[in-house]
Amino acid sequence: MVVLTGREFRANQSKYFGVALGGEDVVVKSRIGSFRIVPIADSDIVIGKDDLSESLYKSLLEVKNAKEGKGLLLSWEDFKHEMER
């Protein structure tokens, strides 16, 4: 584990991103708290609040339309298959 100050991290960000990418824990300590630098994996989902709200709204509309006979919903198995793509 590497523990460093915010100043050290700012001065050498690329170095410590590489350390984290290599699997070692990187902890940055500052006046406002401590933070662990962790690479995002391919399986991680990163989405902003606005994008999430829009996706949820579209999903609700899809369900509403299907209930009104204006569309079809995927089965659970088909949905999982779509999400794996």
PDB file of N, CA, C and O in Angstrom:
ATOM      1  N   MET A   1       0.850  -1.176   0.000  1.00  0.00           N
ATOM      2  CA  MET A   1       0.000   0.000   0.000  1.00  0.00           C
ATOM      3  C   MET A   1       0.893   1.236   0.000  1.00  0.00           C
ATOM      4  O   MET A   1       1.882   1.329   0.728  1.00  0.00           O
ATOM      5  N   VAL A   2       0.495   2.182  -0.856  1.00  0.00           N
ATOM      6  CA  VAL A   2       1.200   3.454  -0.923  1.00  0.00           C
ATOM      7  C   VAL A   2       0.286   4.513  -0.315  1.00  0.00           C
ATOM      8  O   VAL A   2      -0.859   4.669  -0.738  1.00  0.00           O
ATOM      9  N   VAL A   3       0.793   5.239   0.676  1.00  0.00           N
ATOM     10  CA  VAL A   3       0.044   6.328   1.296  1.00  0.00           C
ATOM     11  C   VAL A   3       0.814   7.609   1.031  1.00  0.00           C
ATOM     12  O   VAL A   3       2.006   7.702   1.323  1.00  0.00           O
ATOM     13  N   LEU A   4       0.122   8.598   0.474  1.00  0.00           N
ATOM     14  CA  LEU A   4       0.814   9.830   0.123  1.00  0.00           C
ATOM     15  C   LEU A   4      -0.084  11.029   0.352  1.00  0.00           C
ATOM     16  O   LEU A   4      -1.287  10.887   0.573  1.00  0.00           O
ATOM     17  N   THR A   5       0.501  12.192   0.297  1.00  0.00           N
ATOM     18  CA  THR A   5      -0.250  13.433   0.489  1.00  0.00           C
ATOM     19  C   THR A   5      -0.897  13.851  -0.825  1.00  0.00           C
ATOM     20  O   THR A   5      -0.505  13.403  -1.903  1.00  0.00           O
ATOM     21  N   GLY A   6      -1.885  14.709  -0.710  1.00  0.00           N
ATOM     22  CA  GLY A   6      -2.524  15.253  -1.902  1.00  0.00           C
ATOM     23  C   GLY A   6      -1.534  15.977  -2.783  1.00  0.00           C
ATOM     24  O   GLY A   6      -1.622  15.894  -4.008  1.00  0.00           O
ATOM     25  N   ARG A   7      -0.606  16.676  -2.192  1.00  0.00           N
ATOM     26  CA  ARG A   7       0.411  17.411  -2.950  1.00  0.00           C
ATOM     27  C   ARG A   7       1.285  16.451  -3.753  1.00  0.00           C
ATOM     28  O   ARG A   7       1.554  16.690  -4.930  1.00  0.00           O
ATOM     29  N   GLU A   8       1.730  15.365  -3.119  1.00  0.00           N
ATOM     30  CA  GLU A   8       2.558  14.366  -3.797  1.00  0.00           C
ATOM     31  C   GLU A   8       1.769  13.720  -4.948  1.00  0.00           C
ATOM     32  O   GLU A   8       2.310  13.481  -6.028  1.00  0.00           O
ATOM     33  N   PHE A   9       0.476  13.442  -4.693  1.00  0.00           N
ATOM     34  CA  PHE A   9      -0.349  12.844  -5.742  1.00  0.00           C
ATOM     35  C   PHE A   9      -0.487  13.794  -6.931  1.00  0.00           C
ATOM     36  O   PHE A   9      -0.316  13.378  -8.077  1.00  0.00           O
ATOM     37  N   ARG A  10      -0.792  15.057  -6.669  1.00  0.00           N
ATOM     38  CA  ARG A  10      -0.954  16.026  -7.759  1.00  0.00           C
ATOM     39  C   ARG A  10       0.329  16.159  -8.581  1.00  0.00           C
ATOM     40  O   ARG A  10       0.282  16.302  -9.803  1.00  0.00           O
ATOM     41  N   ALA A  11       1.457  16.111  -7.906  1.00  0.00           N
ATOM     42  CA  ALA A  11       2.742  16.274  -8.605  1.00  0.00           C
ATOM     43  C   ALA A  11       3.101  15.055  -9.452  1.00  0.00           C
ATOM     44  O   ALA A  11       3.858  15.181 -10.414  1.00  0.00           O
ATOM     45  N   ASN A  12       2.577  13.886  -9.116  1.00  0.00           N
ATOM     46  CA  ASN A  12       2.965  12.642  -9.795  1.00  0.00           C
ATOM     47  C   ASN A  12       1.765  11.752 -10.114  1.00  0.00           C
ATOM     48  O   ASN A  12       1.814  10.541  -9.897  1.00  0.00           O
ATOM     49  N   GLN A  13       0.700  12.341 -10.623  1.00  0.00           N
ATOM     50  CA  GLN A  13      -0.533  11.588 -10.862  1.00  0.00           C
ATOM     51  C   GLN A  13      -0.319  10.380 -11.754  1.00  0.00           C
ATOM     52  O   GLN A  13      -0.777   9.285 -11.429  1.00  0.00           O
ATOM     53  N   SER A  14       0.363  10.557 -12.860  1.00  0.00           N
ATOM     54  CA  SER A  14       0.566   9.442 -13.797  1.00  0.00           C
ATOM     55  C   SER A  14       1.249   8.267 -13.113  1.00  0.00           C
ATOM     56  O   SER A  14       0.881   7.111 -13.326  1.00  0.00           O
ATOM     57  N   LYS A  15       2.238   8.569 -12.298  1.00  0.00           N
ATOM     58  CA  LYS A  15       2.969   7.519 -11.592  1.00  0.00           C
ATOM     59  C   LYS A  15       2.017   6.716 -10.705  1.00  0.00           C
ATOM     60  O   LYS A  15       2.039   5.486 -10.726  1.00  0.00           O
ATOM     61  N   TYR A  16       1.181   7.411  -9.924  1.00  0.00           N
ATOM     62  CA  TYR A  16       0.321   6.722  -8.972  1.00  0.00           C
ATOM     63  C   TYR A  16      -0.884   6.055  -9.643  1.00  0.00           C
ATOM     64  O   TYR A  16      -1.399   5.056  -9.139  1.00  0.00           O
ATOM     65  N   PHE A  17      -1.334   6.600 -10.773  1.00  0.00           N
ATOM     66  CA  PHE A  17      -2.357   5.897 -11.549  1.00  0.00           C
ATOM     67  C   PHE A  17      -1.791   4.572 -12.037  1.00  0.00           C
ATOM     68  O   PHE A  17      -2.486   3.556 -12.025  1.00  0.00           O
ATOM     69  N   GLY A  18      -0.544   4.578 -12.461  1.00  0.00           N
ATOM     70  CA  GLY A  18       0.116   3.348 -12.894  1.00  0.00           C
ATOM     71  C   GLY A  18       0.271   2.353 -11.758  1.00  0.00           C
ATOM     72  O   GLY A  18       0.107   1.149 -11.954  1.00  0.00           O
ATOM     73  N   VAL A  19       0.588   2.853 -10.571  1.00  0.00           N
ATOM     74  CA  VAL A  19       0.715   1.989  -9.393  1.00  0.00           C
ATOM     75  C   VAL A  19      -0.633   1.327  -9.094  1.00  0.00           C
ATOM     76  O   VAL A  19      -0.694   0.125  -8.833  1.00  0.00           O
ATOM     77  N   ALA A  20      -1.711   2.114  -9.133  1.00  0.00           N
ATOM     78  CA  ALA A  20      -3.049   1.569  -8.881  1.00  0.00           C
ATOM     79  C   ALA A  20      -3.443   0.582  -9.972  1.00  0.00           C
ATOM     80  O   ALA A  20      -4.034  -0.459  -9.685  1.00  0.00           O
ATOM     81  N   LEU A  21      -3.124   0.899 -11.199  1.00  0.00           N
ATOM     82  CA  LEU A  21      -3.431   0.002 -12.306  1.00  0.00           C
ATOM     83  C   LEU A  21      -2.698  -1.322 -12.164  1.00  0.00           C
ATOM     84  O   LEU A  21      -3.185  -2.359 -12.616  1.00  0.00           O
ATOM     85  N   GLY A  22      -1.531  -1.287 -11.538  1.00  0.00           N
ATOM     86  CA  GLY A  22      -0.752  -2.489 -11.293  1.00  0.00           C
ATOM     87  C   GLY A  22      -1.284  -3.324 -10.133  1.00  0.00           C
ATOM     88  O   GLY A  22      -0.739  -4.390  -9.844  1.00  0.00           O
ATOM     89  N   GLY A  23      -2.335  -2.860  -9.467  1.00  0.00           N
ATOM     90  CA  GLY A  23      -2.959  -3.656  -8.412  1.00  0.00           C
ATOM     91  C   GLY A  23      -2.608  -3.247  -6.996  1.00  0.00           C
ATOM     92  O   GLY A  23      -3.131  -3.816  -6.038  1.00  0.00           O
ATOM     93  N   GLU A  24      -1.733  -2.273  -6.853  1.00  0.00           N
ATOM     94  CA  GLU A  24      -1.359  -1.848  -5.497  1.00  0.00           C
ATOM     95  C   GLU A  24      -2.337  -0.787  -4.993  1.00  0.00           C
ATOM     96  O   GLU A  24      -2.801   0.051  -5.765  1.00  0.00           O
ATOM     97  N   ASP A  25      -2.645  -0.826  -3.704  1.00  0.00           N
ATOM     98  CA  ASP A  25      -3.518   0.183  -3.116  1.00  0.00           C
ATOM     99  C   ASP A  25      -2.793   1.513  -3.041  1.00  0.00           C
ATOM    100  O   ASP A  25      -1.640   1.584  -2.617  1.00  0.00           O
ATOM    101  N   VAL A  26      -3.489   2.573  -3.463  1.00  0.00           N
ATOM    102  CA  VAL A  26      -2.950   3.925  -3.375  1.00  0.00           C
ATOM    103  C   VAL A  26      -3.935   4.745  -2.553  1.00  0.00           C
ATOM    104  O   VAL A  26      -5.104   4.871  -2.915  1.00  0.00           O
ATOM    105  N   VAL A  27      -3.453   5.303  -1.442  1.00  0.00           N
ATOM    106  CA  VAL A  27      -4.287   6.117  -0.561  1.00  0.00           C
ATOM    107  C   VAL A  27      -3.720   7.529  -0.548  1.00  0.00           C
ATOM    108  O   VAL A  27      -2.538   7.745  -0.281  1.00  0.00           O
ATOM    109  N   VAL A  28      -4.597   8.483  -0.843  1.00  0.00           N
ATOM    110  CA  VAL A  28      -4.210   9.897  -0.835  1.00  0.00           C
ATOM    111  C   VAL A  28      -4.853  10.533   0.384  1.00  0.00           C
ATOM    112  O   VAL A  28      -6.072  10.491   0.550  1.00  0.00           O
ATOM    113  N   LYS A  29      -4.012  11.130   1.247  1.00  0.00           N
ATOM    114  CA  LYS A  29      -4.506  11.798   2.452  1.00  0.00           C
ATOM    115  C   LYS A  29      -4.457  13.302   2.228  1.00  0.00           C
ATOM    116  O   LYS A  29      -3.471  13.842   1.725  1.00  0.00           O
ATOM    117  N   SER A  30      -5.552  13.970   2.615  1.00  0.00           N
ATOM    118  CA  SER A  30      -5.591  15.424   2.514  1.00  0.00           C
ATOM    119  C   SER A  30      -6.322  15.988   3.722  1.00  0.00           C
ATOM    120  O   SER A  30      -6.762  15.248   4.602  1.00  0.00           O
ATOM    121  N   ARG A  31      -6.440  17.290   3.750  1.00  0.00           N
ATOM    122  CA  ARG A  31      -7.127  17.943   4.874  1.00  0.00           C
ATOM    123  C   ARG A  31      -8.595  17.540   4.945  1.00  0.00           C
ATOM    124  O   ARG A  31      -9.181  17.509   6.027  1.00  0.00           O
ATOM    125  N   ILE A  32      -9.188  17.234   3.798  1.00  0.00           N
ATOM    126  CA  ILE A  32     -10.629  16.937   3.786  1.00  0.00           C
ATOM    127  C   ILE A  32     -10.942  15.455   3.907  1.00  0.00           C
ATOM    128  O   ILE A  32     -12.113  15.079   3.962  1.00  0.00           O
ATOM    129  N   GLY A  33      -9.925  14.609   3.950  1.00  0.00           N
ATOM    130  CA  GLY A  33     -10.154  13.185   4.112  1.00  0.00           C
ATOM    131  C   GLY A  33      -9.146  12.349   3.360  1.00  0.00           C
ATOM    132  O   GLY A  33      -8.229  12.873   2.728  1.00  0.00           O
ATOM    133  N   SER A  34      -9.323  11.051   3.434  1.00  0.00           N
ATOM    134  CA  SER A  34      -8.451  10.107   2.735  1.00  0.00           C
ATOM    135  C   SER A  34      -9.241   9.439   1.613  1.00  0.00           C
ATOM    136  O   SER A  34     -10.437   9.182   1.750  1.00  0.00           O
ATOM    137  N   PHE A  35      -8.558   9.161   0.503  1.00  0.00           N
ATOM    138  CA  PHE A  35      -9.201   8.613  -0.681  1.00  0.00           C
ATOM    139  C   PHE A  35      -8.353   7.493  -1.250  1.00  0.00           C
ATOM    140  O   PHE A  35      -7.127   7.595  -1.303  1.00  0.00           O
ATOM    141  N   ARG A  36      -9.006   6.430  -1.674  1.00  0.00           N
ATOM    142  CA  ARG A  36      -8.304   5.318  -2.299  1.00  0.00           C
ATOM    143  C   ARG A  36      -8.471   5.447  -3.808  1.00  0.00           C
ATOM    144  O   ARG A  36      -9.583   5.652  -4.295  1.00  0.00           O
ATOM    145  N   ILE A  37      -7.388   5.331  -4.539  1.00  0.00           N
ATOM    146  CA  ILE A  37      -7.410   5.375  -5.996  1.00  0.00           C
ATOM    147  C   ILE A  37      -7.556   3.942  -6.500  1.00  0.00           C
ATOM    148  O   ILE A  37      -6.720   3.084  -6.218  1.00  0.00           O
ATOM    149  N   VAL A  38      -8.631   3.698  -7.249  1.00  0.00           N
ATOM    150  CA  VAL A  38      -8.936   2.356  -7.738  1.00  0.00           C
ATOM    151  C   VAL A  38      -9.267   2.451  -9.222  1.00  0.00           C
ATOM    152  O   VAL A  38     -10.094   3.278  -9.607  1.00  0.00           O
ATOM    153  N   PRO A  39      -8.646   1.628 -10.068  1.00  0.00           N
ATOM    154  CA  PRO A  39      -9.003   1.660 -11.488  1.00  0.00           C
ATOM    155  C   PRO A  39     -10.418   1.126 -11.702  1.00  0.00           C
ATOM    156  O   PRO A  39     -10.886   0.257 -10.966  1.00  0.00           O
ATOM    157  N   ILE A  40     -11.082   1.654 -12.711  1.00  0.00           N
ATOM    158  CA  ILE A  40     -12.413   1.173 -13.065  1.00  0.00           C
ATOM    159  C   ILE A  40     -12.247  -0.043 -13.960  1.00  0.00           C
ATOM    160  O   ILE A  40     -11.519   0.001 -14.952  1.00  0.00           O
ATOM    161  N   ALA A  41     -12.926  -1.133 -13.604  1.00  0.00           N
ATOM    162  CA  ALA A  41     -12.843  -2.373 -14.376  1.00  0.00           C
ATOM    163  C   ALA A  41     -13.806  -2.321 -15.559  1.00  0.00           C
ATOM    164  O   ALA A  41     -14.741  -1.521 -15.570  1.00  0.00           O
ATOM    165  N   ASP A  42     -13.574  -3.171 -16.546  1.00  0.00           N
ATOM    166  CA  ASP A  42     -14.458  -3.239 -17.701  1.00  0.00           C
ATOM    167  C   ASP A  42     -15.887  -3.573 -17.295  1.00  0.00           C
ATOM    168  O   ASP A  42     -16.836  -3.155 -17.958  1.00  0.00           O
ATOM    169  N   SER A  43     -16.044  -4.319 -16.216  1.00  0.00           N
ATOM    170  CA  SER A  43     -17.378  -4.720 -15.760  1.00  0.00           C
ATOM    171  C   SER A  43     -18.077  -3.634 -14.941  1.00  0.00           C
ATOM    172  O   SER A  43     -19.268  -3.757 -14.657  1.00  0.00           O
ATOM    173  N   ASP A  44     -17.358  -2.568 -14.554  1.00  0.00           N
ATOM    174  CA  ASP A  44     -17.961  -1.479 -13.794  1.00  0.00           C
ATOM    175  C   ASP A  44     -18.831  -0.615 -14.710  1.00  0.00           C
ATOM    176  O   ASP A  44     -18.542  -0.453 -15.896  1.00  0.00           O
ATOM    177  N   ILE A  45     -19.884  -0.074 -14.140  1.00  0.00           N
ATOM    178  CA  ILE A  45     -20.756   0.828 -14.876  1.00  0.00           C
ATOM    179  C   ILE A  45     -20.610   2.215 -14.261  1.00  0.00           C
ATOM    180  O   ILE A  45     -20.810   2.402 -13.061  1.00  0.00           O
ATOM    181  N   VAL A  46     -20.263   3.169 -15.091  1.00  0.00           N
ATOM    182  CA  VAL A  46     -20.123   4.536 -14.631  1.00  0.00           C
ATOM    183  C   VAL A  46     -21.158   5.365 -15.383  1.00  0.00           C
ATOM    184  O   VAL A  46     -21.128   5.454 -16.610  1.00  0.00           O
ATOM    185  N   ILE A  47     -22.076   5.973 -14.629  1.00  0.00           N
ATOM    186  CA  ILE A  47     -23.157   6.740 -15.250  1.00  0.00           C
ATOM    187  C   ILE A  47     -23.461   7.945 -14.373  1.00  0.00           C
ATOM    188  O   ILE A  47     -23.464   7.850 -13.145  1.00  0.00           O
ATOM    189  N   GLY A  48     -23.711   9.057 -15.005  1.00  0.00           N
ATOM    190  CA  GLY A  48     -24.054  10.270 -14.275  1.00  0.00           C
ATOM    191  C   GLY A  48     -25.511  10.284 -13.870  1.00  0.00           C
ATOM    192  O   GLY A  48     -26.317   9.510 -14.386  1.00  0.00           O
ATOM    193  N   LYS A  49     -25.843  11.158 -12.951  1.00  0.00           N
ATOM    194  CA  LYS A  49     -27.201  11.247 -12.427  1.00  0.00           C
ATOM    195  C   LYS A  49     -28.211  11.538 -13.541  1.00  0.00           C
ATOM    196  O   LYS A  49     -29.277  10.923 -13.581  1.00  0.00           O
ATOM    197  N   ASP A  50     -27.886  12.468 -14.442  1.00  0.00           N
ATOM    198  CA  ASP A  50     -28.811  12.812 -15.517  1.00  0.00           C
ATOM    199  C   ASP A  50     -29.015  11.636 -16.466  1.00  0.00           C
ATOM    200  O   ASP A  50     -30.139  11.367 -16.889  1.00  0.00           O
ATOM    201  N   ASP A  51     -27.931  10.935 -16.802  1.00  0.00           N
ATOM    202  CA  ASP A  51     -28.048   9.774 -17.684  1.00  0.00           C
ATOM    203  C   ASP A  51     -28.875   8.680 -17.028  1.00  0.00           C
ATOM    204  O   ASP A  51     -29.684   8.029 -17.690  1.00  0.00           O
ATOM    205  N   LEU A  52     -28.679   8.474 -15.740  1.00  0.00           N
ATOM    206  CA  LEU A  52     -29.446   7.452 -15.015  1.00  0.00           C
ATOM    207  C   LEU A  52     -30.925   7.821 -14.994  1.00  0.00           C
ATOM    208  O   LEU A  52     -31.782   6.967 -15.227  1.00  0.00           O
ATOM    209  N   SER A  53     -31.226   9.074 -14.718  1.00  0.00           N
ATOM    210  CA  SER A  53     -32.621   9.527 -14.693  1.00  0.00           C
ATOM    211  C   SER A  53     -33.273   9.328 -16.057  1.00  0.00           C
ATOM    212  O   SER A  53     -34.412   8.867 -16.138  1.00  0.00           O
ATOM    213  N   GLU A  54     -32.566   9.670 -17.118  1.00  0.00           N
ATOM    214  CA  GLU A  54     -33.102   9.502 -18.468  1.00  0.00           C
ATOM    215  C   GLU A  54     -33.342   8.021 -18.784  1.00  0.00           C
ATOM    216  O   GLU A  54     -34.371   7.664 -19.359  1.00  0.00           O
ATOM    217  N   SER A  55     -32.396   7.171 -18.410  1.00  0.00           N
ATOM    218  CA  SER A  55     -32.546   5.733 -18.657  1.00  0.00           C
ATOM    219  C   SER A  55     -33.737   5.160 -17.896  1.00  0.00           C
ATOM    220  O   SER A  55     -34.498   4.358 -18.436  1.00  0.00           O
ATOM    221  N   LEU A  56     -33.893   5.575 -16.643  1.00  0.00           N
ATOM    222  CA  LEU A  56     -35.025   5.094 -15.845  1.00  0.00           C
ATOM    223  C   LEU A  56     -36.347   5.569 -16.436  1.00  0.00           C
ATOM    224  O   LEU A  56     -37.316   4.812 -16.496  1.00  0.00           O
ATOM    225  N   TYR A  57     -36.382   6.820 -16.870  1.00  0.00           N
ATOM    226  CA  TYR A  57     -37.600   7.362 -17.466  1.00  0.00           C
ATOM    227  C   TYR A  57     -37.963   6.595 -18.731  1.00  0.00           C
ATOM    228  O   TYR A  57     -39.125   6.233 -18.917  1.00  0.00           O
ATOM    229  N   LYS A  58     -36.992   6.341 -19.601  1.00  0.00           N
ATOM    230  CA  LYS A  58     -37.244   5.588 -20.827  1.00  0.00           C
ATOM    231  C   LYS A  58     -37.723   4.169 -20.512  1.00  0.00           C
ATOM    232  O   LYS A  58     -38.587   3.635 -21.207  1.00  0.00           O
ATOM    233  N   SER A  59     -37.170   3.569 -19.478  1.00  0.00           N
ATOM    234  CA  SER A  59     -37.587   2.222 -19.073  1.00  0.00           C
ATOM    235  C   SER A  59     -39.028   2.215 -18.596  1.00  0.00           C
ATOM    236  O   SER A  59     -39.798   1.316 -18.932  1.00  0.00           O
ATOM    237  N   LEU A  60     -39.386   3.220 -17.814  1.00  0.00           N
ATOM    238  CA  LEU A  60     -40.769   3.311 -17.337  1.00  0.00           C
ATOM    239  C   LEU A  60     -41.744   3.515 -18.493  1.00  0.00           C
ATOM    240  O   LEU A  60     -42.834   2.943 -18.495  1.00  0.00           O
ATOM    241  N   LEU A  61     -41.356   4.327 -19.473  1.00  0.00           N
ATOM    242  CA  LEU A  61     -42.199   4.521 -20.654  1.00  0.00           C
ATOM    243  C   LEU A  61     -42.354   3.216 -21.433  1.00  0.00           C
ATOM    244  O   LEU A  61     -43.432   2.914 -21.945  1.00  0.00           O
ATOM    245  N   GLU A  62     -41.279   2.451 -21.519  1.00  0.00           N
ATOM    246  CA  GLU A  62     -41.337   1.171 -22.217  1.00  0.00           C
ATOM    247  C   GLU A  62     -42.318   0.219 -21.532  1.00  0.00           C
ATOM    248  O   GLU A  62     -43.086  -0.469 -22.204  1.00  0.00           O
ATOM    249  N   VAL A  63     -42.296   0.176 -20.216  1.00  0.00           N
ATOM    250  CA  VAL A  63     -43.224  -0.677 -19.473  1.00  0.00           C
ATOM    251  C   VAL A  63     -44.656  -0.177 -19.657  1.00  0.00           C
ATOM    252  O   VAL A  63     -45.571  -0.968 -19.888  1.00  0.00           O
ATOM    253  N   LYS A  64     -44.843   1.131 -19.553  1.00  0.00           N
ATOM    254  CA  LYS A  64     -46.180   1.714 -19.735  1.00  0.00           C
ATOM    255  C   LYS A  64     -46.727   1.366 -21.114  1.00  0.00           C
ATOM    256  O   LYS A  64     -47.878   0.948 -21.238  1.00  0.00           O
ATOM    257  N   ASN A  65     -45.905   1.538 -22.156  1.00  0.00           N
ATOM    258  CA  ASN A  65     -46.349   1.232 -23.513  1.00  0.00           C
ATOM    259  C   ASN A  65     -46.682  -0.253 -23.676  1.00  0.00           C
ATOM    260  O   ASN A  65     -47.649  -0.603 -24.353  1.00  0.00           O
ATOM    261  N   ALA A  66     -45.891  -1.114 -23.064  1.00  0.00           N
ATOM    262  CA  ALA A  66     -46.154  -2.553 -23.154  1.00  0.00           C
ATOM    263  C   ALA A  66     -47.472  -2.896 -22.465  1.00  0.00           C
ATOM    264  O   ALA A  66     -48.234  -3.725 -22.962  1.00  0.00           O
ATOM    265  N   LYS A  67     -47.741  -2.270 -21.333  1.00  0.00           N
ATOM    266  CA  LYS A  67     -49.007  -2.513 -20.634  1.00  0.00           C
ATOM    267  C   LYS A  67     -50.203  -2.064 -21.468  1.00  0.00           C
ATOM    268  O   LYS A  67     -51.288  -2.637 -21.374  1.00  0.00           O
ATOM    269  N   GLU A  68     -49.992  -1.029 -22.290  1.00  0.00           N
ATOM    270  CA  GLU A  68     -51.064  -0.510 -23.139  1.00  0.00           C
ATOM    271  C   GLU A  68     -51.119  -1.233 -24.484  1.00  0.00           C
ATOM    272  O   GLU A  68     -51.895  -0.857 -25.363  1.00  0.00           O
ATOM    273  N   GLY A  69     -50.295  -2.272 -24.641  1.00  0.00           N
ATOM    274  CA  GLY A  69     -50.295  -3.046 -25.880  1.00  0.00           C
ATOM    275  C   GLY A  69     -49.554  -2.389 -27.028  1.00  0.00           C
ATOM    276  O   GLY A  69     -49.731  -2.788 -28.179  1.00  0.00           O
ATOM    277  N   LYS A  70     -48.733  -1.397 -26.745  1.00  0.00           N
ATOM    278  CA  LYS A  70     -48.004  -0.657 -27.788  1.00  0.00           C
ATOM    279  C   LYS A  70     -46.567  -1.135 -27.959  1.00  0.00           C
ATOM    280  O   LYS A  70     -45.787  -0.497 -28.667  1.00  0.00           O
ATOM    281  N   GLY A  71     -46.213  -2.218 -27.339  1.00  0.00           N
ATOM    282  CA  GLY A  71     -44.848  -2.729 -27.446  1.00  0.00           C
ATOM    283  C   GLY A  71     -44.699  -4.008 -26.652  1.00  0.00           C
ATOM    284  O   GLY A  71     -45.617  -4.441 -25.956  1.00  0.00           O
ATOM    285  N   LEU A  72     -43.542  -4.595 -26.768  1.00  0.00           N
ATOM    286  CA  LEU A  72     -43.254  -5.837 -26.060  1.00  0.00           C
ATOM    287  C   LEU A  72     -42.114  -5.617 -25.077  1.00  0.00           C
ATOM    288  O   LEU A  72     -41.220  -4.803 -25.310  1.00  0.00           O
ATOM    289  N   LEU A  73     -42.161  -6.352 -23.983  1.00  0.00           N
ATOM    290  CA  LEU A  73     -41.060  -6.337 -23.025  1.00  0.00           C
ATOM    291  C   LEU A  73     -40.227  -7.591 -23.219  1.00  0.00           C
ATOM    292  O   LEU A  73     -40.751  -8.649 -23.570  1.00  0.00           O
ATOM    293  N   LEU A  74     -38.937  -7.468 -22.991  1.00  0.00           N
ATOM    294  CA  LEU A  74     -38.057  -8.626 -23.069  1.00  0.00           C
ATOM    295  C   LEU A  74     -38.285  -9.539 -21.872  1.00  0.00           C
ATOM    296  O   LEU A  74     -38.630  -9.082 -20.782  1.00  0.00           O
ATOM    297  N   SER A  75     -38.087 -10.826 -22.091  1.00  0.00           N
ATOM    298  CA  SER A  75     -38.094 -11.745 -20.957  1.00  0.00           C
ATOM    299  C   SER A  75     -36.847 -11.468 -20.124  1.00  0.00           C
ATOM    300  O   SER A  75     -35.918 -10.807 -20.588  1.00  0.00           O
ATOM    301  N   TRP A  76     -36.830 -11.974 -18.899  1.00  0.00           N
ATOM    302  CA  TRP A  76     -35.666 -11.784 -18.034  1.00  0.00           C
ATOM    303  C   TRP A  76     -34.410 -12.350 -18.687  1.00  0.00           C
ATOM    304  O   TRP A  76     -33.356 -11.717 -18.636  1.00  0.00           O
ATOM    305  N   GLU A  77     -34.500 -13.518 -19.295  1.00  0.00           N
ATOM    306  CA  GLU A  77     -33.342 -14.143 -19.942  1.00  0.00           C
ATOM    307  C   GLU A  77     -32.844 -13.297 -21.113  1.00  0.00           C
ATOM    308  O   GLU A  77     -31.639 -13.096 -21.270  1.00  0.00           O
ATOM    309  N   ASP A  78     -33.774 -12.801 -21.937  1.00  0.00           N
ATOM    310  CA  ASP A  78     -33.387 -11.957 -23.069  1.00  0.00           C
ATOM    311  C   ASP A  78     -32.770 -10.644 -22.590  1.00  0.00           C
ATOM    312  O   ASP A  78     -31.812 -10.149 -23.184  1.00  0.00           O
ATOM    313  N   PHE A  79     -33.326 -10.080 -21.510  1.00  0.00           N
ATOM    314  CA  PHE A  79     -32.781  -8.856 -20.942  1.00  0.00           C
ATOM    315  C   PHE A  79     -31.343  -9.066 -20.466  1.00  0.00           C
ATOM    316  O   PHE A  79     -30.463  -8.258 -20.761  1.00  0.00           O
ATOM    317  N   LYS A  80     -31.108 -10.159 -19.725  1.00  0.00           N
ATOM    318  CA  LYS A  80     -29.750 -10.451 -19.246  1.00  0.00           C
ATOM    319  C   LYS A  80     -28.792 -10.607 -20.413  1.00  0.00           C
ATOM    320  O   LYS A  80     -27.659 -10.128 -20.366  1.00  0.00           O
ATOM    321  N   HIS A  81     -29.256 -11.287 -21.471  1.00  0.00           N
ATOM    322  CA  HIS A  81     -28.416 -11.482 -22.658  1.00  0.00           C
ATOM    323  C   HIS A  81     -28.063 -10.122 -23.286  1.00  0.00           C
ATOM    324  O   HIS A  81     -26.919  -9.902 -23.685  1.00  0.00           O
ATOM    325  N   GLU A  82     -29.029  -9.230 -23.370  1.00  0.00           N
ATOM    326  CA  GLU A  82     -28.790  -7.888 -23.922  1.00  0.00           C
ATOM    327  C   GLU A  82     -27.758  -7.137 -23.073  1.00  0.00           C
ATOM    328  O   GLU A  82     -26.897  -6.442 -23.612  1.00  0.00           O
ATOM    329  N   MET A  83     -27.846  -7.278 -21.764  1.00  0.00           N
ATOM    330  CA  MET A  83     -26.949  -6.552 -20.856  1.00  0.00           C
ATOM    331  C   MET A  83     -25.521  -7.078 -20.932  1.00  0.00           C
ATOM    332  O   MET A  83     -24.576  -6.360 -20.606  1.00  0.00           O
ATOM    333  N   GLU A  84     -25.361  -8.321 -21.358  1.00  0.00           N
ATOM    334  CA  GLU A  84     -24.028  -8.917 -21.443  1.00  0.00           C
ATOM    335  C   GLU A  84     -23.263  -8.475 -22.689  1.00  0.00           C
ATOM    336  O   GLU A  84     -22.050  -8.666 -22.777  1.00  0.00           O
ATOM    337  N   ARG A  85     -23.959  -7.897 -23.631  1.00  0.00           N
ATOM    338  CA  ARG A  85     -23.302  -7.451 -24.872  1.00  0.00           C
ATOM    339  C   ARG A  85     -22.437  -6.264 -24.657  1.00  0.00           C
ATOM    340  O   ARG A  85     -21.818  -5.771 -25.600  1.00  0.00           O
TER     341      ARG A  85
END
